[in-house]
Amino acid sequence: MSVDPKVLEQKLKEMYPEIDEHRLALSLCFDPDKDAWIVVLNKGSHELKTHLERKDAEACLEGTQCVYLGVQIGQFVQNFEKA
């Protein structure tokens, strides 16, 4: 399955509403060496960079949440709110 970054971005925002609720900037790029999507979240001077395996990105587009990514997003939100 070919993954369109705009579609993946929209799906991630739909599945993880805290991205928009906390006004996080989200960017994605595919890293062919890692065969994974690099997911970058920014809020002011705070940044989280993580990866989303190709199979997880494809599952996401089919409606399956990636638990690892959800935990990462939740931790990021907690960290910048405490700062």
Buried (B, 14 or more C-beta within 10 A) or exposed (E): EEBEEEEBBEBBBEBBEEBEEBEBEBEBEBEEEEEBBBBBBBBEEBEBEBBBBBEBBBBBBEEEEBEEBBEBBEEBBEEBEEE
